[in-house]
């Protein structure tokens, strides 16, 4: 059995002087402001986490992530992704497709590192992590450079033979 989930996330850039780093797909991107949010605001991992929630029907971003972030001090979005992966009950991620909309930073030189990071986090081959990036031609807030928007589509295959997980 195959399931597909779609997720999205967006955050504005932090305004003014801030030491917060920009993190995308678990990779720190230098020379660009960080994104607003209680966590590291990694829109790529948040979109993947939301897509996994679409498969498992267990929402992680919200009360679970708030508990982890605000009460436990966990701001690394890879921890939220791991929590989402733990809800899959016999399913394994086999492919992820990611589309990022942003005027800045220019992502072409970062895509391979982000693919490697995501493949490690999801425990899948890097060739099963597709990433595209667009500026959106300046038609949205993200294309105007005010933040970053990400959509992720995750495909998971049922690999556990225990029928009780269906």
PyMOL commands that set and color helices and strands:
alter all, ss='L'
color gray80, all
select helices_A, chain A and resi 43-56+63-71+77-85+111-122+126-128+136-138+163-165
alter helices_A, ss='H'
color red, helices_A
select strands_A, chain A and resi 2-12+21-24+27-33+91-101+129-134+147-158
alter strands_A, ss='S'
color yellow, strands_A
deselect
rebuild
show_as cartoon
